[in-house]
Amino acid sequence: MASKRDYDLLVIGAGSGGVRAARVAAAHGAKVAIAEEYRIGGTCVIRGCVPKKLLVYGAHFAEDLEDARRFGWHVEGAKFDWPTLRDNVLSEVTRLSGLYTQTLDNHKVKVFQERAVVTGPHSVRVGESEVTANVILIATGARPHVPNAPGCEHGITSNEAFHLEQLPKRMLIAGGGYIANEFAGVFNKLGVKITVVNRSDAILRGYDAQIRDRLLQISMIKGIQFLFNSPLEKVVKEPSGALTVHLATGPVECDAIMFATGRVPNTDGLGLESAGVELDKHGAVRVDDESKSTCPSIYAVGDVTNRVQLTPVAIREGQAFADIVFGNKPTKVDYSCIPSAVFSHPPLAGVGMTEGEARNSLGSVKVYTADFKPMKNVLAGRSERALYKIVVDGASDRIVGAHMIGPDAPEIMQVMAVAVKAGLRKSQLDDVVAIHPTMAEELVLLK
């Protein structure tokens, strides 16, 4: 019976997780098709990590050009042109999307550039036609959440931020997570007056408290305004074109409002109920630790499962799924100790337990910190300080967490994540000879 179906695997969604699963399953010998209603590449490549990081690079030149004077460089009449950065970033996105498409072609994966809707455990309507498959993988990702308060249709999300015709003079960013803080840093450096509005009393929940406090201080010095405990009530568009944003704490006027208030799994109208696939209260696909849904022939990976919404995690899940189902290789994704970063100005990164988590779950905890001014900042005359922090289990001397904020923190953290994952002891870190002068050497000199 199975051989009568059109494909061994049909993937819905050609983002990082879906593309990896399709490619690996095809390499294992499966006959694979993938359906994508928008562009190949998904959130990360098209409207997420990649274009965001390029904007971050663009924004960094604002400080680099200022600092250059102290290093003897005179840059006369430097001025910023948003359309140039925007269009160059968008053309890089198009190039990368093309590479993803090429990868699928090279692996003989059939690509349907149409919306797909599940119609049963083994059937999917793709555009106008019905396609059958032994296994269906849902990899449809997530989308930005927009509050349902009156007037919120006047706002934008991170999706539209990459396509702005021109930069607004004043922008209000609603949210306190990584997307809010990254875009606040970018647009602030590009000359937009930024106010970050948060309904709770803290930014970046989940990151170490000391590190996020440092980001808050530095951001305020850079001119970013923060309003805490300020739930949104409504947005009113004035005749002038400006927006008045009514918060619980009072009205704020701006020229644009961006919502960075979380992300919602893309399961609406996907037809999953027709196959008995259960969703959780957030609309995410419920899966077991092999990414199998409540329907035995339907699996899901990435943001649509709302496990850990990070590109490298979606890729791991896609790889593991293909290895388990088509490669006969039992594989488990290890969710412990996932490093992550916020590309704020300056960036921060963390891996393992925060100090608070360690104090709550371990008996004795030792914390080592280095609070220093990077050499470049000293000569540039900037007051900005970096903060590195290592959390150690007092009983075993094992490093259980590492957290940092400062230039290149995410680059340095990747290597630190190896140490934490490998269960290195603090004494072993102390045994490493420093590379001088670097910022990273602070990690092996912590006392």
N, C-alpha and C positions, 0 to 999 in steps of 0.2 A: 504493500500500500504506500509506504513512505516514498518509494522511488517515483511515484506519480506526481509528487509535488514539484513546483517549479524550482525551488532552491532548498539547499540544506539550511541556510541561514539568511534571514532578512533582517537588516538593521534599520531602525527608524531613528534618524538623527546622525548627521555626519560631522560631529564635533570631535574633540580629542579622544573621548572614550569610544565612540562608535567607530571612528576610522581605525583606531588601533585594533579593536575586536574584529572588524571586517578583514583587515589586512592579515592578521595572525591566523584567523580561521581559514582564510583562503590559502595561506602558506601551509596549513595542515591538510590541505586537499579538499576543503569544502567548496561547494558551489554557492557563492555569496552575492547578495544584492544589498544595496544601501539606498535609502530614500531620504532626501533632504529638501525641504520646501523653500529654503532661503539660499544660503551660500555654503559651500563646503568649507569646513574649518571650525565652525561653532563659535561659541562665546569667546573663548580664549584668543583665537586668531583674528576674528572679525570685529568684535566689540568688547574686548576684555584685556587680558594681561598684556598682549603684544602691543596694540596701539597705545594703551595706557602707559606702558614703560617708555615708549618712544616720546610721548608727551612729557613724561617726567624728565627725560634727557633734555628735551627742548627747554623746559622751564629752568633747569639747572644752570643754563648759560647766563641767566640774569645775575646770579651771584658770582659766577666765574668771571664775567666781564667786569664786575665791580672789583673783585679781588685782584684781577690782573694788574691793576695800577700799582698795588703794593709790591708786585713782583717785577716792576719795571716796564710793563707793557702799557702803551697808551692807545686805547681804542677810541677813536674819535667818532662822534655822531652815531653810536650804535642804536639801532631802533628795531623793534620787533614787528614782524608781519605774520599775523595769525593764519591767513589763507595759505601761505607758503608751507608752514608746518603742517597744517591740517591736510592739505592735498598730498604732500610727500608721504605722510603717515598712511593715508588712505590708499595710495598707490602701492606701498609696501604690503599692506593687507591684501590687496588684489594679487600681488605676486605670490604671497604665501598660500593663499587659497588655491591658486593654480598648481602649486607644488603638491598640496594635499590631494587634489584631483588626479594629478599625474601618478601619485603613489597608488591610488585605488586602481587606476587603469593598468599600471604595471603588474598589479596582483590579480588582474582579470576580474575585478569586482564590478558588477553591473551597477551603474549609478542612475537612479530615478530622480530627476530634479523636480519633484512634485510632492504635495502633501500626502502623507500616508495615514490611514485610519484603520485600527484593528477591527476586524469583523468576526473573529472567532479565534480559537486556540492556535490555528495554523493558517489563518487567512487575513489578508490585509488589502484594503482598497487603496490603490496607488493612482491618484488622479482619477481617471474614469474606469480603470481596469482592475480586476481582481487578481491578486498574486498569492500563491500558497508557498509555505515554507515549513520544514520540520521544526525549526526553532526560530522564534522571533526575539530580537533584542531591542528593548526600549532604551534609547540613549538621547532623549530629547532635551536634556538639560533643564535650565531654569531661566526665568526672566525677572527683571526688576519689579519689585512690588511698588505699586502706587497707592497711597492711602485713598479711602473713598470719601474724604471730607469734601464739602462743596468747593468747586473752583480748582480742584487738583488737576483738571484737564489742561490748565494753563502751564503746568510744569513740564520739565523734561526729566529723563533718567540718564544713566551713564551711556545708554545706547545712542541717544541724540547728541551727547556732549562732543562726540568726535566729528559731528557734521555741522556745528554752529556756523551760520553765515558770518557773523562777527561776534566778538567777545562782548558780553554785557558790561556795563560799568560796575553794577552791584549784583552779586549773586548770593542767594541764600541756599545753603545745602542742608537738607533735612536728613539726619541720621548721624550715628556716632561710630560706625564701623570702619573697615579698611577702605571701602570705596569712597565714603564721605571724606576721610582724612587725606586720601591720595589726591582726589580732585581739588580739595581745598588748597593743598600745597601747590599743585600745578597752576590753577587759575590765579591764585594769589601772586605767584611769581610772574605771571604774564600780565599783571597790572589790574586784575579785577578785585574790587573790594568784597571780601568774603565774610559771611556770617554763617557759622555752623550751628544748627539748632537741633537739640537733642531732647527727647521726651524724658529720658532718665538723667542721672547725675554723673555719668561717667562715659568716656570714650573707650573704644576698643576693649570691650569686655572679653575676658579670656586671655588677654596678654598680661604680663607681670605689672603690678600696680606702679612700681617705681619707674619703670620704663615708659609707661603711658603718661604718667605725670610729667615726666621730662619732655615728652613730645608736646603736651599741652602748654607747658611754660614756653618752649621754643616757638611754637606756633603763634602764641599771643604776642611774643616779642616781634615776630615777623609781620604782625598786623592783622592776623586772623582773629575775628571775634567769635566767642562761644556763648551760646545761651543754653543753659541746662534746665531741666525740669520744666520744659516749655512745649507741651503737646500742641500739635497743630489743630486749629479749629476750622479755618476756611481761608481760601485765597480769593481775592477780589481783583479783577483787572480794571484799572482806572482808565478814563477817557484818554489820558496822556500815553497809555501803553504800558505804564509802570504797573507793578503788582503790589498790593497791600496784603501781607501775610498776617492773618490774625492768629496769635498764639495765646495760650492760657496766661502768659505773662505780659501780653500787650501786643499792639500791631508793629510790624516792621515793614518798611518799604524797600523794594528791590526791583531790578529790571528782569531778573530770571530766577526761577526756583528749580533746584534739581533735587529729585528724590533719590536718596541712597539708603532706603529703609528696609533692606533685606531683599531676598530673592525667592521666587515662588516656583516650585517644580512645574514643568510644562506637561500637564496631563489633561488639560481641558479639551474636550472634543476628540480625544484620542481613541475612544471606543473601547477602552480597557474593560469596562463592565461586561461587554459582550463575551469576554473570555474568562470572566470570573477572577480578574486581577484586583486584589484589594489595595486600597490606598489608605494612608494614614490621615490624621486630621488636617495636615498641611497640604494634602493632595499628592504626597510623595508615594512612589510605588514601594509597597512593603516587600522586602527581599530577605532571604536567609543568607548565611555567610558564604554561599556559593553564587550569590546574586540571582537566585531563582525566585520568581514571584509565587503567588498562590495558585497560579496556573502552571503545571509542570513543563509546558513547552515555551513559556515566556519568561525571559530574564530581563534584568534592568541594571544599568551601571551609570555612574556619574551623578551629576547634580539632581537628576530626576528622582534619585533614591534618598536625597537629603541626608546622606551619611556624613561625609566630609566634603564640602563644596570647594575642591581644589583640583586644578587641571591634572597635576601628576597623580592624584589619587584616582581620578576617572580613567587615566591611562593604565594604571596598575590593575584596576577592576576589569577593564576591557581585555587586557592581556590574560588575566587569570581566568576570566570567563571562556575565552577562546581555547586556552590550554586545557581547561577542565572538560569542556563539552566536545571539542573537536581534536584535541591533541592527546587525550587520554593521559593527561599529566595532572594529578590532583595538586591544586595550588591554593594557598590561603593568602589573602591580603592582610598584612600586619598593620593595624591602625594605631599601634602604640608609637609614640615618639615621632610624630610627623612634624617636620620643621615648617615654619611659615614666616612670611615677611609682609610688611606694609611699606609700600614705596612712597612714604610720606617725605617731607623735607625737614629734617634728615630722615632716612629710612630706619625702620626698626625690624627686629627679627627675634624669633624665639623657638626653642625646641624643648620638649619634656615638661616637667612640672614647674609651675611658677612657685615663688617663695611661699605664697599663701597655701597653695595645694600641698606642697611638701610639709608645711607645718601642721596641716590638718590630717595628713595620712601617715607621716613617718614619726618615729619617736623623737630623736634628736636631729636637728638640721643645722648645717653650717652654711653661711652665706659669705661669698667673697665678692668684692666689687672693686672696680677701677673707675674712677670718675676723673676724667682728664680732658684737656683741651687739645684736639688734634693739631699737630705741628703746623699744618697749612693754615688753620684758623688763627694760630698765634701770629704768624707773619701778616696774615690778611687783616688783623685787627678785629676779628670776630669774637664775640664773647661765648659763642656756642660750644657746649661741652658734650663729649661722648660719655656714655655710661655702659659698662660691661658688668655682667653679673653671672655668677655661677652658683647653683644650689647643689649642695652635697649632703648625702645621707651620712649623718654623724657616726652611725654604727659601722657602716661598711666602707666609708670613704669614697663610695661610688658617686659619680657626677650624675644627678637625676634631672637637671635642667640647666639651660644656658639662655640668657636673654641680653639683648644689646640694642642700643640706639646710637647712631653716629654714621659718618660717611661709609658707604660700602658694607654696612652691617649685614645685608643679606648674603653678599659674596663670602664674607668671613664665616657666617653662621652655617653655611652648607658643610664646611669642614668640621665645625664644632658638632654638628648633628651626627657625624660619623663617630665622634668620641662618645657622645651620650648614648647612641644606639648600641655601640660596642660594649657599653658598661665600663668604660675606663674609670680609674680611680683618680682622685685629685692629685695624689702623689706621682702618678704617671704623667700627668699634665705638667707638673713641676719639673720633671726630669727632662722635658723637651727644651732644647736650646732656642733662644729667641732669635728672630730675624730683625735686626736693628738698622735704621729706625723705621718701624711700621706701627700701625695702630693694632694690628692683630697680635703683636708680641705681648700686649697687655694680658692676653689670655693665659700665657705660660708664666707670667710674673705675679699672678694674683696671690696676695698674702692675706 
